[in-house]
Amino acid sequence: MASIQFTGTAANTCGELPEVGSKAPDFDLTKRDLSQARLGDFSGKKVVLNIFPSVDTGTCAQSVRSFNSLAARIKDAVVLCISRDLPFAQSRFCGAEGIDRVVMLSDYKDKGFGDDYGLRFKDGPFESLLTRAVVVIDEKGRVIYTEMVKNIGSEPDYEAALKALQHG
């Protein structure tokens, strides 16, 4: 269990991120068109998981914008932006912001992703939503980088994630 700060108040997650070197847990998430996506759909590519509570918050929206810009610099990799927002909200946001280089996915149906990756809040103001984190997975499905952001109002370390992609 990890402790995340909300403006000075601690909130706890249901577990810990997968360990670097471990096989990334599979998932079943919903795309914006309501079809399903699994980790295996991206096999043979490096995968960046940009995970956050809701695209309707400033920091979360900025992380999607930032990864959308950075995605142009990433070869043979895909960026998946994951929250529990409904696919309709994700589509609205992407349309308004011109987001077109990342894949938006929702954990609203199955809800297993948050538990399998140790990211679901067990308590606090965002209880049952996902915390902010980045997980980078190599072409063979192994975790090569993780970051669970300790203060929910802070952005992830984009450059560290990109470095892991280049050297992983």
KOLPAPA-338295 format. One record per residue (C-alpha): residue in three letters; x, y, z. Coordinates in steps of 0.05 Angstrom, whole numbers, padded with zeros to 5 digits, always signed. Example, Ala and Ser with C-alpha at 12.3 -4.5 7.8 and 13.67 -1.06 7.14 Angstrom:
REM KOLPAPA-338295
ALA+00246-00090+00156/SER+00273-00021+00143/
END
This chain:
REM KOLPAPA-338295
MET+00000+00000+00000/ALA+00026+00069-00018/SER+00010+00135+00016/ILE-00006+00193-00030/GLN-00013+00265-00008/PHE-00076+00307-00020/THR-00060+00378+00001/GLY-00027+00353+00065/THR-00074+00295+00078/ALA-00053+00224+00065/ALA-00094+00175+00023/ASN-00076+00102+00012/THR-00074+00059-00049/CYS-00095-00014-00051/GLY-00024-00038-00064/GLU+00042-00024-00098/LEU+00062-00017-00171/PRO+00089-00079-00205/GLU+00164-00087-00194/VAL+00213-00069-00247/GLY+00233-00133-00283/SER+00166-00167-00270/LYS+00115-00186-00323/ALA+00064-00131-00331/PRO-00006-00153-00310/ASP-00054-00159-00369/PHE-00115-00114-00369/ASP-00183-00106-00401/LEU-00198-00032-00411/THR-00249+00006-00452/LYS-00230+00050-00512/ARG-00266+00114-00531/ASP-00308+00075-00582/LEU-00329+00027-00526/SER-00289-00031-00554/GLN-00240-00067-00508/ALA-00165-00063-00506/ARG-00117-00112-00473/LEU-00042-00105-00461/GLY-00031-00161-00511/ASP-00060-00116-00566/PHE+00004-00076-00561/SER+00054-00134-00561/GLY+00119-00121-00597/LYS+00117-00047-00577/LYS+00141-00010-00517/VAL+00082+00016-00478/VAL+00077+00077-00433/LEU+00019+00075-00383/ASN+00001+00146-00362/ILE-00049+00134-00305/PHE-00088+00188-00269/PRO-00153+00201-00229/SER-00193+00243-00280/VAL-00181+00281-00344/ASP-00227+00335-00314/THR-00173+00359-00266/GLY-00118+00407-00285/THR-00057+00364-00270/CYS-00088+00302-00302/ALA-00106+00341-00365/GLN-00036+00369-00368/SER-00005+00299-00364/VAL-00047+00277-00424/ARG-00026+00340-00463/SER+00047+00329-00445/PHE+00048+00256-00464/ASN+00010+00272-00528/SER+00067+00321-00547/LEU+00121+00272-00525/ALA+00090+00215-00564/ALA+00115+00247-00629/ARG+00186+00235-00604/ILE+00175+00162-00586/LYS+00189+00110-00639/ASP+00160+00039-00636/ALA+00121+00056-00573/VAL+00050+00073-00554/VAL+00024+00118-00498/LEU-00038+00094-00463/CYS-00073+00146-00419/ILE-00115+00110-00367/SER-00168+00135-00318/ARG-00237+00115-00294/ASP-00268+00171-00334/LEU-00324+00149-00380/PRO-00301+00142-00452/PHE-00350+00198-00471/ALA-00313+00247-00425/GLN-00246+00224-00453/SER-00272+00236-00524/ARG-00298+00305-00507/PHE-00231+00324-00476/CYS-00190+00297-00535/GLY-00234+00333-00585/ALA-00230+00399-00549/GLU-00154+00393-00538/GLY-00134+00363-00605/ILE-00106+00301-00571/ASP-00089+00251-00626/ARG-00023+00215-00609/VAL-00044+00176-00547/VAL-00095+00121-00535/MET-00146+00139-00482/LEU-00171+00079-00441/SER-00221+00074-00385/ASP-00224+00026-00325/TYR-00297+00042-00312/LYS-00324-00027-00330/ASP-00278-00081-00305/LYS-00243-00041-00250/GLY-00190-00096-00244/PHE-00134-00053-00273/GLY-00131-00008-00211/ASP-00125-00068-00164/ASP-00077-00108-00208/TYR-00029-00048-00214/GLY-00039-00026-00141/LEU-00067+00041-00161/ARG-00138+00045-00134/PHE-00148+00093-00077/LYS-00176+00056-00016/ASP-00194+00121+00021/GLY-00190+00196+00016/PRO-00225+00246-00029/PHE-00211+00205-00092/GLU-00231+00138-00062/SER-00241+00085-00116/LEU-00206+00128-00170/LEU-00136+00113-00195/THR-00075+00150-00169/ARG-00025+00185-00214/ALA+00030+00139-00239/VAL+00071+00121-00300/VAL+00091+00050-00319/VAL+00136+00034-00378/ILE+00133-00036-00408/ASP+00182-00065-00458/GLU+00166-00103-00522/LYS+00166-00169-00484/GLY+00115-00146-00432/ARG+00165-00133-00376/VAL+00161-00072-00331/ILE+00222-00028-00342/TYR+00202+00035-00304/THR+00151+00057-00252/GLU+00134+00121-00217/MET+00077+00131-00168/VAL+00072+00206-00158/LYS+00071+00218-00083/ASN+00032+00284-00086/ILE-00032+00280-00127/GLY-00024+00352-00150/SER+00045+00340-00181/GLU+00059+00318-00252/PRO+00099+00255-00267/ASP+00172+00256-00288/TYR+00163+00255-00364/GLU+00237+00256-00380/ALA+00251+00196-00335/ALA+00197+00156-00371/LEU+00226+00175-00439/LYS+00296+00156-00415/ALA+00270+00088-00394/LEU+00240+00079-00463/GLN+00306+00095-00497/HIS+00349+00052-00452/GLY+00301-00003-00431/
END
